[in-house]
Amino acid sequence: MAGRNEGVPGWVLAVAFVVIAVAGLGFAVATGIAPDGPWAEAATGLGVVALAMMALQFFSSGRFPMLTGRIGIDRAIAFHSWAARLLFATAVLHPFLYMVPTFMIDPSLAYDRVVAMFLGERTRTGLVAWLAIIAIPALVLARKWFAIPYEWWRASHAVLAVVALVAGVAHALSLGTYAGEDLPAYVWLALTVAAILTLVVVHGWRHFAGLRDPWRLAWKKRVGWGLWELAFSRDSGAPFPYRAGQFIWLRTAPRLAPLFDHPFSIASTPRDPDLRLVVKEVGDYTRGIGAFPDGLAAAMDGPHGVFTADPDAKAFLLLAGGAGIAPILGILRDFARAGETRPIRIVVCAGGPERVVAREEIEAMAERLDLKARFLVEEAGPDWEGEIGMLDDALLARSLEGLPVPGTQALICGPTAFMTSLADILLDRGFPADDVHYERFDYSGGPYSRIDRAERMRFRLMGLVVGLAVLAFALRG
């Protein structure tokens, strides 16, 4: 059994975010420049914090195992999404706070000054950064409304982020009250270079590394309605180290260029010679999976993710919904190859019998493992042998019979509502939150489990600390 996931602990990342976000305020105070009134200093403080968070967004993309090896891409991207909202609010408010004292005396004069500020030549770089920050969430909405291709949205997102950061730093260095001093200027430039290097690493160095280490599609087969299993072999024949349940970013010919990669959970065990995926036909890219020819060239980036079996767990509860069977199947296959002796319970859920994947394989595993499997469909025909309905508390209770709680690790993968609802049921049944694992890959909003809400509360506390730092900066002196 593989060891634990490695990386920086979550609390260290949280502290680092807060420290870096507010460090610019400390540099500003250290310059010894006298403050210019609470509202002006609040505006400056928001600008400083927004600029730092803008740079930090490049590091929270979920593509760096050192940063996500403990917390997982799920938390990393959830934090990225939350921090983007905080960044948006601070950046949008930044220019207007300068005008609050004028507005309280003469609103029309304040309006004229705002217009002059936005149209002035000296503030042009600030306007570019401000508009780029606003354009990023606008493109998120536009993608939903106008069906913008995923790859074009990713490219525009990256370009706008670079424009916002570079223009923002240029604005701070040219007009900022404090940033023009030597130490703050060097810090901002270093942070900008480091942020842009993350794109160079992910979409440059790793891209070419993937091309130098090609994979090929060995075979594919339909395993359910709209579901395919694909096996990829490495041209070099070298082992690909990963933990069962992790995922990779996949690119296939002819679209091997950067930004054309897509995340897929691994459905095989590291003990297998090939790397296998279970993919559902949905979205622009996956609708063409069935037409992939054998021998198709591919490139991979990974492994990523922490959806893996805990070596210290006493038992395992595996819950799969639809295409969510992929990482669950990988973990189960690894258990079978390793001769796992701990109790395992699995519930496989699907819309209908034609969507159930690997039933015969799982039932064969039950003959040599301490494994009990249940197969559940929402609608079934006359030949269906299994349970019918939705996975609820009663069925979970039957599946948990004989398992220690706490002590059992629950691994859930499927649609977002499936995972969050089951997570709450398990919490109600006495599972510690640390024993319930899932990866959403969906950050457009709810539904949220209590685990998600607790996580977002921690994010808000980080935001509160940053806000209090800005308030202290504004009111100093």
Steps between C-alpha positions, in 0.01 A plus 500: 500500500639842402585754765339829589466799273786746528498877486463812710239475781183702448555722804843600367345599168232703680757687708717558193206646307412745776863602558572560130166676446569755774880517477476800266326692777795435728745615234292816457511578872875431505563775243422758768278701263226681692147362442261707288173465689290188575308480171806550280696249704210253486494536122876450483478203736236332284716558192804348668306195619327454164834507319648236732194275468514541123850352500403224743218387270762365260624259769156364599419346163528149644783399263780492758512182713722667759214741573208259454652168611335525842188703431416371151391682189144517633593735783760679290254594226223573750737744667604641161135569421432658840816713488401621153180642648693674778750632246217630281339686791823661620613599150165650400473703822861618494464811275166613641611521862733786410192707414292431811602823686425708188170318449387584855562870428404533133370188312514669161863596550576143610339371181712735287816388678414132451452560128827692483678226691375223269572697181828655607820400323694450823252241628471308172687193623276489806191517278631213286555286811160596640318411177690173463398394851137576420524317166610170658171424682309651209655235276394231746139610453545541125627143474174375650277726291677476164658152518855628461732201442683389814846545349431856382363590842813365671725694263311828550499444877879461504560800272273727703665388824845589366374835368338583834811413698754673275287812457420506871866483601590766240225721645625447856863570411417817306229655718496307827585703806720226647577250222758723336735457796787255433398205718128496410585543131737203503244287685222581251724426204618171652143393578392585145782301344428201728130509412562509125754219536220275623340528156835437335545183708148362449440598138858520380749274672246228584352523151833426334583240763176323408587508132839345578331224701216389269219257571282302260143379519543123533131412482154623583168331562147607577418406860157658531256733333711805409793361703838388370806344655829605341844351563815702430852362482820700542732488200803479727353211698611671821274471805262791564497556878160590642259398774178323416218757487708791373442677169699630204468782247475341154572644155448302182599554138448712304442744788822453693555874552481661846151571641350201314541263795208358698488338846404131531509267798719193468304172504800267521749396765867602491569126488354484146723560195245730335328810635124468467223761506121474507357794308143614447391653169414851611641836393684614188800272545358178639224469241771387258657238729336210317671602174851500646716261292737250660851642507377858547783715637442647845680703767433504874566724796472346842421333718283738701239473774464348847198275437698202628470224758623581849761241606384537863127444435344192656243455223376665181163615370508573126205688348492550123243687293506477119840581351622548857578129489840584339716578808297258715576224251868594504510475880312170496729354233798603711348329803449183296856496366647572845293231675330750734368334816304790655119509458378679186144595412404650166175641366489564126217731389384571146199630313427160347653152453665606175705759691642261761874454445719198589236307696638158410855611584393638839302187584805289411710709739250422779600134476855574623457819707297588807276689258124538487358677196160652435376621161225757493316651202229762486301318233531132409364254248361152568844331489666722757648323802575761757343782694282775359463856625727769639790457739357616832564471871333159528714341228813661640414357841482149352828553317671612821406188698810356664721801422657709779389862522727688548775303331340452159616725218220603265598582142219654290513586131216602270280801422538790742156461662567126541826561686387785723175335608676173586772688687237659725331163560833349603570791735159440658601136546805596703770514235772755582534757221861389447375150408265622222672576170381622162624732225233725348664627178200736497542850641202681352319496834299261716377266610742502790549242769577594859862422417490757218334760719754451779777536245353824364468631853875455538546691176284782636709513817809547285321778314403658833863505612601668174216752538602583857856555381376750240287672766798527736710638216236763418455613860868507603663819613 
